[in-house]
Amino acid sequence: MQDPNPLLTHAHNAAGLDRLDPLLQHRSRLGACVLLSTADVLNFSRLKALLGETDGNLGAQLRKLEEAGYVTVNKEFEKRKPVSWYSLPPAGRAALKEHLRGLEALIKAAGI
């Protein structure tokens, strides 16, 4: 079936929808990547406080980012307590940049 309005398809692509990363459309995952883009590393507790998330939810969201290669984690012990340090590797930084470019294109296309 042919698209009844090819201009809508063009607008969809021009608007940046095709550039949005489904993994980064979740508030916590996008927030974590944005925060990590401004710091060398952040620990789990700091990310949790900044994002206002529960341990379980943040842990699940960071695990998804880690599995995709968007964040790296280094686990250490400090004063006999485990501490997880997260950073944004080049693959995560590139994905975040592309996602933000897509959002910027959507905003511009909205014309509001």
N, C-alpha and C positions, 0 to 999 in steps of 0.2 A: 504494500500500500504506500502510495506517495504522500508525503507531508502536504496537507492542504495549504499550508502557509510557510513556504521556505524562508520567509523573512524571520519567522519565529525561531526556526532552527539556527539561523545565522545569529540572531540576537542572543540565543542561549549560549552559543560558543563565544561570541564577542563579550558577553557579560561575565565570563569567567567561570561558569558553572562546571565546565569540563576540567578546570584547573584545581577545583577543591579536592582536598584529600579526605576521604571518608573517615580515616582514622583521627584526623585533627578536627572533626566537626563536633566532637564531644567537649564540653566546657572544661573539664578537668585536664584532659590530654592537651588541648590547645593552651590552656593556662600554664601547665607545667612546662611545655616547650618554650613559651614566651618568657617565662621566668628564667629558665635555664639558658636562654639566649643572651641574657644580660649578666650572667655570672659564670665563673669557671666551673664551680660545683655548688650544689645545694644538698643538704641532707634531708632525709625523709621528714623529719620533724618540722623543719623550716618550710618545706613545700606544703605540708599538711596545714600549718598555721596560715600561710599566705593564701592558700586556696580554700580554706574553710571546709576541708573534707574530713571524713572519718578515716581511720586506719584502713579498714577493709576496702572502702571504695577507692581511695587513693592507691593502695597497693595493687588492686586489680587494674586500674588505668595505667599505672607505671609499668606493670608487667606487659600489657599490650604494646606499649611504646617500645619497651626493651626487646620484645619478640620481633618487632618490625625493624629493629636497628636504629630507631629514632632517639633512644637514650641509652646510655651505658650506666652501669651501676658498679660501684666498688664497695664491698662490704668489709668493715673493719670492726675491731673491738676497741672501745675507749672506756677505761675504768671498768673493765669486765662487762660492758654492755655493748650489744651489737649496734652499729651505726651504718646506715646505707647512704652513700654519697652518689648523687646523680649528676650526669653531665650530658651535654648535647653534642654528639659527634657530627662530623661533616654531613652524613646522610640525613640526620635529623634537622640540621640547620638548612640544608637544601630543600627538604620537604616543607619546612615551616615557611621559608621564603616564597616558594611556589604557591602555597596555600594562601598566604597573605596577599600575594599579587592577584590571585583569583578573587579574593574578597574585595580588594580595591577596585577591580574591574566591575564587580557586581554593584558596588556603591556608585561608581560613575555611570553605569548603564541605567540605574534606577532613575536618575535625573531628578531626584527629590531634594 
